[in-house]
Amino acid sequence: MRFRFLTASLLALALATGAQAADSLAFDKAWVRATPPNAKVAGGFVEIRNSGKNADRLLSASSDAAERVEIHEMKMSGELMQMRHLTEGLVIPAGQSVQLKPGSYHLMLMAPKKPIAEGQKVSITLVFEKAGKRVLEFTAAKQAPEASSEAGHHH
Ligand SMILES: [Cu+2]
């Protein structure tokens, strides 16, 4: 009897810990690039913060708005900007945040089914190794939400 009780307690503890781990990811500034008609791709951007004690990994993404969604990295290679498909996913280290932003890591919506209009909400499902599935609403914009104030410094 006592053993069974202990097992049940451990199971409850494991479930509670699992739920906590799932809460260790937070998301901010989720937006997608509004596209002209017939655009073949659209970039998706979001800041992912991992406040947990374990690293997690963004494994894949999908959306009803596009044929498929890939995880990409944009990087300078000599004088060329190159884009790489991260087939192994993207690690979100413990206690850190990773920014998916223009010119860096991003989600790439391949073959959007319809043009993405400014202000529209696009739902994208992110799949993490530990935290599982998260469905996020990305707001369509022509530029990064914080880019407008930065652009102001040029004038
Ligand atoms: Cu890309």
Residues whose N, C-alpha, C, O or C-beta is under 5 A from the ligand:
A	BS01	CU	H72 M83 M108
